[in-house]
Amino acid sequence: MPVLFLIIVGAAAGFVATRIMKLETDVLTTIAIGVLGAVIGGLVLRFLIALTGIAAGFVGAVLGAVLLIWLWRIYVK
């Protein structure tokens, strides 16, 4: 069940992050960006801030996805 929740939150976070960063991607790439962003954001938030709850996880996922898109634009393109 946690994996399904991660995919759902990742898809939503990826969607929000790709819109914030004005990046046009397909559905699978958006989900992948969101899931990886959720992992990155979750790790960063756990180390930096002691927040709890679903809202904090979603914010962390969006921030992580935005960071991932930014790094991708800097180093890949």
Backbone torsions as a table, in degrees:
resi	resn	phi	psi	omega
1	MET	NA	-38.2	178.1
2	PRO	-62.0	-32.2	179.6
3	VAL	-67.0	-42.0	178.0
4	LEU	-62.6	-42.3	178.3
5	PHE	-63.2	-40.4	178.6
6	LEU	-63.1	-40.4	178.9
7	ILE	-66.3	-42.4	-179.8
8	ILE	-65.6	-48.4	178.7
9	VAL	-65.1	-39.6	178.7
10	GLY	-62.5	-40.9	178.1
11	ALA	-62.8	-44.6	179.2
12	ALA	-66.1	-44.0	-180.0
13	ALA	-66.2	-39.7	177.5
14	GLY	-63.2	-40.3	177.7
15	PHE	-61.4	-48.5	-179.5
16	VAL	-63.4	-44.2	-177.4
17	ALA	-65.5	-40.7	179.9
18	THR	-67.9	-30.3	176.5
19	ARG	-73.8	-39.2	178.2
20	ILE	-63.0	-42.6	-177.0
21	MET	-88.8	2.2	179.4
22	LYS	52.8	53.4	-179.3
23	LEU	-115.4	125.8	178.7
24	GLU	-94.9	114.0	179.4
25	THR	-133.7	166.6	175.3
26	ASP	-81.2	176.4	-173.8
27	VAL	-63.9	-45.6	-177.7
28	LEU	-64.9	-39.5	177.6
29	THR	-66.6	-39.2	177.6
30	THR	-62.0	-43.7	179.0
31	ILE	-65.3	-43.3	179.7
32	ALA	-62.3	-42.9	177.4
33	ILE	-60.7	-44.1	-179.1
34	GLY	-65.8	-42.6	-179.8
35	VAL	-66.5	-46.8	177.4
36	LEU	-63.6	-39.0	176.3
37	GLY	-63.8	-36.7	178.0
38	ALA	-65.3	-40.4	178.3
39	VAL	-65.4	-48.3	179.7
40	ILE	-62.4	-49.5	-178.9
41	GLY	-63.7	-38.2	178.7
42	GLY	-63.9	-42.5	178.1
43	LEU	-65.2	-43.4	-179.9
44	VAL	-63.4	-45.8	-179.0
45	LEU	-65.8	-35.2	178.9
46	ARG	-66.6	-34.8	-179.8
47	PHE	-80.9	-34.8	-173.7
48	LEU	-92.0	-41.7	-172.6
49	ILE	-132.7	139.8	178.5
50	ALA	-94.2	69.9	178.7
51	LEU	-99.9	151.4	177.2
52	THR	-130.2	163.5	175.3
53	GLY	104.3	164.1	-178.3
54	ILE	-67.2	-38.2	-178.5
55	ALA	-62.3	-41.2	178.4
56	ALA	-65.9	-37.8	177.4
57	GLY	-64.3	-40.5	179.3
58	PHE	-67.6	-42.7	177.8
59	VAL	-61.9	-42.9	177.7
60	GLY	-63.4	-38.5	178.2
61	ALA	-65.0	-42.8	178.6
62	VAL	-65.3	-44.9	179.5
63	LEU	-63.3	-40.9	177.9
64	GLY	-65.2	-40.0	178.5
65	ALA	-66.8	-39.9	177.2
66	VAL	-63.8	-42.2	177.0
67	LEU	-61.6	-43.1	179.2
68	LEU	-62.8	-43.7	177.7
69	ILE	-62.6	-42.7	179.7
70	TRP	-62.1	-46.1	178.3
71	LEU	-63.2	-39.1	179.5
72	TRP	-63.1	-43.2	179.0
73	ARG	-65.2	-36.4	-178.0
74	ILE	-71.9	-47.0	-169.5
75	TYR	-99.6	-22.5	-177.4
76	VAL	-95.0	-40.3	-177.0
77	LYS	-95.6	NA	NA
